[in-house]
């Protein structure tokens, strides 16, 4: 029994390490700014990880499913850019970019529901965000029925 427990522990640690390693090798897709782009979205809760103004970019592979629902094909990608909120004449305006997030459908990412999650600093360097705790766990809670995609097509109108 101890051997089985030890084996399961090694397997769990290996899976988590593999997920973190994959996120560590992630890069932002070139040209994502030319993908379909959402309208401006504002999160004013300063306690939220997503405080600020953000835009969601959806690639050509993901967009048809994004519009109609269902399971996303392998390789589907989303990029979200986050900006600080700057008050201009009482109106919230996008200030300095503070974070960029990538979500890519990748069946190898078993620990995160078949998606690779990666966070980047404003300069494009990996931020060290934990793909399981900071991304997957939240997506699992709020988007289990939408193939883990939180944003909605309505945000593009």
GUSEKE-954726 format. One line per field, with one value per residue: chain; x, y, z of N, C-alpha, C in turn. Coordinates in steps of 0.001 Angstrom, whole numbers, plus 500000, padded with zeros to 6 digits. Last residue first. Example, Ala and Ser with C-alpha at 12.3 -4.5 7.8 and 13.67 -1.06 7.14 Angstrom:
GUSEKE-954726
kette <- [A,A]
npx <- [512850,513190]
npy <- [497750,494310]
npz <- [507080,507800]
capx <- [513670,512300]
capy <- [498940,495500]
capz <- [507140,507800]
cpx <- [512900,513200]
cpy <- [500030,496700]
cpz <- [507870,507800]
***
This chain:
GUSEKE-954726
kette <- [A,A,A,A,A,A,A,A,A,A,A,A,A,A,A,A,A,A,A,A,A,A,A,A,A,A,A,A,A,A,A,A,A,A,A,A,A,A,A,A,A,A,A,A,A,A,A,A,A,A,A,A,A,A,A,A,A,A,A,A,A,A,A,A,A,A,A,A,A,A,A,A,A,A,A,A,A,A,A,A,A,A,A,A,A,A,A,A,A,A,A,A,A,A,A,A,A,A,A,A,A,A,A,A,A,A,A,A,A,A,A,A,A,A,A,A,A,A,A,A,A,A,A,A,A,A,A,A,A,A,A,A,A,A,A,A,A,A,A,A,A,A,A,A,A,A,A,A,A,A,A,A,A,A,A,A,A]
npx <- [480279,481920,480656,479186,480854,482606,485125,485886,486181,485758,483630,481413,480958,482866,483476,484008,485703,487619,488798,490025,491864,493457,494818,496192,496652,497744,499667,500846,502985,505311,505368,507470,507547,506149,505964,503968,504274,501967,500816,499101,497687,496470,493950,493077,492842,495338,496485,496825,497884,497669,495791,495287,494293,495572,495669,497618,497648,499481,499572,499586,499856,498613,495219,492096,489884,486892,486259,486972,489103,490372,492076,493114,493788,496117,495161,495654,494680,494452,493973,493282,493107,493165,494467,491624,488448,486141,482744,480181,479173,479181,481455,483416,483505,484680,487212,489345,490678,491292,491473,490584,491300,489911,491045,490479,491352,491208,491700,492061,492173,490426,490426,489266,486931,486452,487047,485791,486520,485998,485194,487626,488773,490238,493749,495872,497260,498765,501271,502509,501536,503891,504947,505850,507420,505943,503900,505414,506096,503582,502997,505084,504475,502074,503041,504850,503118,501583,503571,504352,501936,501673,503904,503143,500891,502131,503777,501970,500828]
npy <- [542643,541113,540095,537991,535825,535853,534242,531627,528378,525705,524829,525755,524595,525770,528341,528729,526656,526506,529016,528730,526668,527758,530123,529931,527097,526362,528223,530920,533254,534141,535766,535939,539064,541194,543510,543008,539451,536752,533445,530704,527511,525156,522727,520382,520792,520878,518400,517942,519091,517951,519400,522630,525816,528496,531647,534205,537597,540317,543389,546166,549166,552245,552793,553307,555146,556217,559662,561983,562842,559860,557655,554521,551269,549203,546453,543319,541193,537833,535508,532194,529590,526128,523677,521690,523419,523551,522616,525170,528251,530308,531950,530081,528654,530631,531256,529444,529991,532704,533842,536685,538837,541147,543683,545596,547551,546417,543417,540693,539960,542282,544401,546468,546318,547061,546146,546552,546112,547113,544391,542063,541175,538737,539562,541242,540689,538426,538356,535481,534450,534326,531111,528684,527414,527456,525748,523402,523455,523130,520550,519109,519440,518002,515442,514958,514899,512616,510604,510622,509785,507214,505995,506104,504427,502043,501598,501244,498799]
npz <- [471128,472600,474756,473782,474011,477160,479210,480072,479090,479744,478234,479627,482069,483738,484602,487326,488236,486212,486398,488919,488381,486211,487479,489890,490202,487601,486787,488536,486935,485854,483662,480812,479034,477932,479367,481230,481833,481404,482030,480612,480224,478082,478658,479762,482539,483746,483662,480905,478346,475894,474474,474549,473782,475640,476809,478240,479257,480445,482305,482128,480271,481591,480953,479579,481711,483169,483542,484756,483112,483300,485245,484287,485245,483474,481379,479830,477226,476486,473955,473037,470582,469661,469709,469162,469322,472050,472169,472406,470718,468814,469183,469772,467449,465744,467176,467153,464766,464870,468384,470209,472878,475097,477245,480284,483007,486431,488112,488266,490847,492919,494565,493186,490812,488227,485084,481846,478447,475112,472902,471556,468335,466265,465700,465758,468033,467489,466237,467845,471079,473715,474831,477293,479052,481377,480792,480954,483684,484862,483894,485088,487798,487912,487238,489329,491513,490810,490761,493436,494604,493525,494723,497413,497305,496535,498736,500789,500000]
capx <- [479249,482448,481650,478480,480791,481429,484555,485065,486328,486665,484974,481796,480046,482908,483238,483100,484566,486819,488077,488978,490883,492564,494033,495750,495990,496697,498582,500633,501656,505410,505190,506599,508242,506093,507037,503680,504375,503143,500741,500365,497499,497694,494308,493334,491651,494560,496314,495795,497756,498733,495369,496427,493804,495668,494945,497396,497375,498915,499597,500211,499614,499763,496523,493220,490582,488000,485986,485920,487857,490504,490888,493530,492737,495707,495725,495144,495587,493791,494944,492755,493845,492406,495196,493018,489416,487119,484135,480688,479264,478043,480166,483177,482972,483362,486098,488425,490292,490350,492013,490243,491568,490106,490529,491070,490659,491688,491396,491830,493390,490413,490880,490723,487216,486816,486870,486370,485867,486661,485098,486427,489027,488985,492620,495053,496524,497459,500128,502795,501451,502714,505237,504855,507910,507229,503583,504789,507152,504333,502108,504966,505725,502086,502004,505322,504159,500950,502798,505332,502511,500663,503820,504347,500748,501110,504372,502865,500000]
capy <- [543458,541605,541126,539257,536491,535561,535372,532509,529751,526504,524349,526426,524229,524321,528076,529655,527105,525320,528663,529740,526517,526606,530086,531246,527899,525596,527864,529481,532955,533162,536399,535144,538002,539909,543438,543934,540857,537503,534878,531373,528873,525745,524078,520413,520572,522115,519004,517196,519774,517445,518150,521729,524437,527735,530399,533301,536200,539662,541934,545550,547722,551413,553383,552379,554999,555257,558469,561188,563608,561008,558513,555914,552260,549935,547786,544071,542261,538948,536367,533454,530494,527377,524829,521741,522517,524221,522321,523836,527328,529384,532542,531176,528003,530043,532205,529460,528611,532204,533482,535291,538526,539731,543330,544534,547507,547240,544833,541284,539742,541284,543134,546520,545716,548115,545515,547217,545567,547375,545785,542438,541865,539369,538637,541291,541955,538260,538877,536660,534262,534975,532433,529376,527460,528145,527178,523779,523515,524366,521671,519141,519979,519436,516087,514989,515926,513926,510901,510942,511088,508238,506104,506806,505815,502646,501749,502395,500000]
capz <- [470462,471336,475035,473966,472708,476327,478474,480912,478592,480582,477897,478377,480976,483496,483176,486651,489051,486516,485177,488711,489459,486044,486249,489447,491240,488284,485873,488687,487445,486927,484962,481671,479768,477239,478365,480126,482230,480969,482275,480893,480729,478592,478244,478325,481725,483611,484981,481656,479638,476767,475108,474416,473884,474387,477039,477113,479589,479271,482247,483294,480234,481269,481230,479665,480439,483215,482740,485389,483182,482414,485244,484405,484995,484664,481537,480974,477656,477159,474620,473538,471462,469825,469191,469590,468686,471199,472531,472152,471849,468860,468815,470709,468645,465432,467061,468290,465071,463854,467066,469920,471477,474784,475923,479469,481717,485325,488233,486951,490068,491855,495142,493375,492117,489171,486392,483009,479640,476379,473319,472299,469600,466710,465876,464538,468009,468153,465500,467023,469631,473146,474292,476483,477679,481358,480879,479680,482679,485099,483582,483630,487269,488224,486427,487945,491451,490992,489557,492392,494948,493220,493267,496964,497733,495665,497411,500840,500000]
cpx <- [479319,481475,482246,479453,480103,481471,483435,484387,485347,486914,486052,483238,480396,482068,483297,482759,483535,485566,487163,488142,489728,491498,492988,494824,495436,495944,497452,499442,501480,504071,505347,506560,507244,506855,507088,504722,504085,503101,502049,500122,498875,497355,495655,493620,491860,493440,495444,495469,496631,498616,496422,496121,494969,495200,494924,496644,497095,498778,499002,500304,500311,499373,497617,494513,491755,488566,487172,485559,486694,489156,491165,492263,493302,494602,495270,495902,494901,494859,494156,493922,493058,493115,494442,493706,490825,488078,485080,482119,479796,478043,479000,481803,482626,482711,484752,487150,489221,489847,490944,490734,491315,490282,490847,490320,491305,490807,492004,491387,493286,491773,490943,491275,488736,487109,487376,486028,486574,485842,485807,486359,487716,489206,491356,493846,495675,496630,498784,501513,501732,502702,503948,505381,506962,507832,504866,504447,506588,505434,502848,504094,505684,503343,501999,504328,504679,501968,502162,504614,503506,501184,502821,504324,501944,500939,503409,503486,500872]
cpy <- [544902,542553,541721,540406,537852,536363,534911,533611,530643,527925,525238,526092,524880,523916,526586,529306,527874,525702,527465,529403,527512,526508,528965,531211,529225,526497,527072,529067,531430,532850,535428,535730,537254,538777,542094,543862,541717,538903,535540,532868,529460,527171,524451,521796,520642,521957,520263,517865,519153,518013,517549,520453,523507,526301,529671,532075,535420,538190,541464,544030,547088,549920,552435,553151,554041,555009,557503,559924,562819,561721,559731,556761,553652,550903,548372,545380,543061,539931,537513,534205,531754,528266,526154,522947,522732,523210,522980,523677,525969,528423,531602,531799,529051,529368,531575,530253,528575,530803,532877,534953,537036,539586,541859,544322,546414,547133,545587,542736,540464,541184,542019,545247,545630,547603,546522,546439,546143,546800,545909,543944,542283,539927,539438,540352,542112,539537,538760,537085,535567,534760,533023,530726,528233,528263,527996,525262,523951,524541,522994,520307,520098,520092,517593,515709,516072,515053,512285,511338,511533,509641,507177,507015,506638,504120,502426,502666,501265]
cpz <- [470898,470637,473757,474230,472843,475034,477540,480107,479356,480085,478513,477989,479637,482285,482827,485208,488231,487304,485415,487482,489313,487125,486272,488238,490740,489245,486529,487824,487491,487571,486121,483072,480644,477907,477633,479019,481009,481564,481913,481067,480997,478998,478843,477777,480225,482577,484934,482991,480465,478180,476031,475193,473572,474628,475700,477596,478310,479629,480924,483227,481427,481282,480756,479867,480640,481821,482826,484629,483760,482402,484371,484311,485266,484271,482869,481109,478760,477609,475224,474168,471807,470833,469278,468925,469251,470587,471535,472616,471420,470039,469087,470456,469687,466642,466685,468040,466167,464155,466153,468514,471269,473279,475691,478162,480898,484108,487043,487011,488729,491174,494100,494011,492300,490575,487420,484278,480855,477537,474671,472481,470253,468110,466220,464631,466753,468126,466189,466296,468887,471639,473754,476005,476760,479971,480811,479681,481327,484052,483755,483194,485752,487651,486657,487045,490027,490868,489655,491111,493873,493529,492848,495458,497255,496009,496447,499478,500000]
***
